[in-house]
Amino acid sequence: MKTPELLSEISELNLTYLMLAQRMLATDRDTALFRLGISEELADILQEISPAQLVKLASTNVLLCRFRLDDHAMLGLVTQPHRETGLQQSQMSILLARQGVAQVG
């Protein structure tokens, strides 16, 4: 994959992520804060950003979302076969809740 193509895909993913985050925050803020792993302050900024600012932010050459399943225990919950999906989702929620939220910095 060539660099310009890769950068275009990163921008597209960023825009999709930002639009989804805004929609989640508008629908159910508390759940969105948990699922996105972001702080109240960052949520406020995302909710106030204009569409033009959103597009400009999305066009950066780095991913704005991060991979939250960053340890062996969490990856194991997703990749190992489980009999009870509800239990698997509960365990994943507990592990993700233990992570800190992203801060504006």
N, C-alpha and C positions, 0 to 999 in steps of 0.2 A: 504494500500500500504506500502510495506516495504521500509526502508530507502535506501538500495542500489539501489532498483528499481527507487525510486524517484530521487536520485542523477543522475542516468543514464539518466532519462528523462530530467532533468534540463540541463545536458551537451548536449544532443541532441538538445534541444530547443535553447541553446546558440549558438551552431554551425550553426544551420539554420538561426538564427537571424544575426549573424556576416557575413555569406555568402551573405545573402540578402542585408545587409547594404553595403557591398563592391560592389555588383552588382548595387544597386541603385546609389551609389556615382559615379561609372564609367559611368553610363548611363546619368544621369542628376543631377549633383552635387547640384545645387540650390534647386531643388525640394526635393532631398534626405535630405538635411539639414533641411528643413521644416518638412518633414514627419517623420524623425527620431528624431527631436527635439535635435539635437546635434550641437556643436560649430564647427567652421572651424578647430580649432586645433585638436579636436577629430576626425573629418573627415580625416584630413591629416594622423593621426596615423593609423586609420582603413584602409586607402588605401595603406599604406606602409607595413603593417604587412604581413609576409610570411604565406603560408598555415600551416606550422608546428607551428608557433606562434599562429595562429588562433585556431588550435586544442587544443593547450596547454591552451590558454585563455578560450576556451569554456568548458574545463573540471573542471572549478571551481565549488564549491558547492552552488553558489548563482546565481540567474537570472541576466543576464547582461542587459536585456531590462526592462523597467519599464512601469507600467500601467499609461498612461497619462490622462485617463478620470477619474481624481481624485476629481471631485467635482459634486455636485448635478445637476448643470445646464448642464454640458456636458453629464452626464449619462442620463438626461431627454431627451436630443436631440436624443439620440440613441434609448432609450427604448419606447418613446411615439410615437404613430402613427402620421404620417405627410402625408399631401396630396402631397406636392411637395418635392421630393427627392433632387432636385438641391438646394432648399432653405435650407434644413436640412444640406446638405454637406457644403454650404457656411457658415452657422452659426457655424458649428463645426470647420471649418478652422479658422474662426475669433477667437473663444475661444482658440484653440490650439496655434494660433500665439501670443496670449497674454501671454502665459506661457514662462518662461525663457528657454534657451537652457541648455542642460547638459554641464557642464564644466569639463575639465580635472583637477583633483585636488589631 
